[in-house]
Amino acid sequence: MVDASRGSAGVGAAAAAAASGRAAAAAAGSAAALSDQSIGLILALSSSIFIGASFVIKKRGLRRAGATGVRAGSGGFSYLREPLWWAGLLSMAAGEVANFAAYAFAPAILVTPLGALSIIISAVLAHYLLAEKLNAFGVLGCVLCISGSLAIVLHAPEERPIASVLQVWGLAMQPWFLLYCCAALATTAYLIWGVPLEVQTSNILVYVAICSIVGSLSVMSCKALGIALKLTFEGDNQMIYPQTYAFMLVVASAVVTQMNYLNKALDLFNTAIVTPIYYVMFTSLTIAASMIMMREQQTNKQLLTEVSGFVTIVSGTFLLHTTKDVVLPLDAFLQLIIRGRSADAVKLPAMAAQVEKWRLHEALASKDDAACCQQIARFWSAHGSLPPVSVPTFNISGSFEDLVSAGLAQSAVALARLEAGSDDLSGAFANESEGSSYLHAAAAAGAGKAVVQALLAAGCILDAHDEEGETALHAAARAGAAAAVTALLAVGAEPLIRSSKHNRTARAVAAAKGQEEARALLAEAEEAATGKAAARQEALWGGKLSACQTSNATSTGTC
């Protein structure tokens, strides 16, 4: 019995030791897992901070570049010479690298929702650094977008564990995912080459959709590359597989495409609007791609939650887009909810004015000349002036010069007549102190032929002089507005007129200001005008000489 009990005790001790060893191993594994997840969490948070800041930094760089060159939204690349834009690009690159690394250390269900933080960071920074004010409705819209996205992400089916690049490649070769890839690429191609340019530059969803669709295709490649690098660093070399380099190519192509079209979206539209819509679309499409690729089963609860999240996202996006110009500070909104009225006395007349302002904004953004005329007349009739409406899409603020720059000829003339208080603009001044006419102001703003003809039809005098004896042609030359120079010359502006103060032609003004394109046009016009004047003079004197010769031949008189 003693031997048996000792044997039993020995077995029990061995079992206890084994259990203790297993517990220790489990604890060690748990600690390692916790450590990896903590690293992933830190990387994801860092990614949100860098990416959120990059939107604002790049937008400031794009603004600086657009002031001295062709804007990105118009197909220009002057931003490549702007250091601030490169700083934003580096910030975005740092965020993407951190996000890329986070997927290798933590599950996507943890990393993806944290991307919502970039919306808050971007909106707050844009509020203070870009003067793109986020009103109470904007704050509420952001909250709805984030809440809906989190609901979708947190209740989406978990992805299957991925242990190698070959496993990801096998999942990517499934027929349904290949069909999704083909549909995504076809949609992207249509948005880039099938949608007219005027629609692309006026509809925020086009460029954002391109970035989101391309981004959804690159997520699994990022996951594969992250796992490949992690396993390689741990001793299991994944660089020997050609699939690794195929994933690298997908990621590189996606990054270049997203960078290009995200630049266009940021240049044309409000950052506080671009950021949440991009996040919503990217997250939704990424989840869709992941569900198709992983083919995970879902419960009714998950489906219902995802549908509710999508409705919440749509509501938030609609609220952001339709109320971005409503002046309603957050504190006034809170008081309106709590007390039934706000400290700023938000009343029906004020709300009606906001509606009229919004209608004017939409007309300007659409560049519909007839609609702009109607809204300008309506708002002026009600308020006696135009509000400081800002339309970042076309840099229109409702001023005469901005209407001219946008090519809205009827609207520019309508506003000029309202400001002058007369339908006849022959004696009206755009700048009373300088004595410059509306034609002068239009020429300096780069008026095209349609605007010039509309102003002349409204009574503006083609070669009228301002206080310094300069014509509209001088104003266009000084501003380097080659289109206005061409338009004025086409309707008969005289290039040989010299200003009374400085005794300079328009060509001399352009040369003094370094406006080479305008100078070349005016030099050619001067040469042609001088040739015509010489021909007229020769014809005049030649006619007189012929008359004299005839007179001498028939009489004894002299000329």
Summary of the structure (lengths in Angstrom):
residues: 559
radius of gyration: 34.3
end to end distance: 160.5
largest distance: 169.7
contacts: 1834
relative contact order: 0.06
helix: 74%
strand: 1%
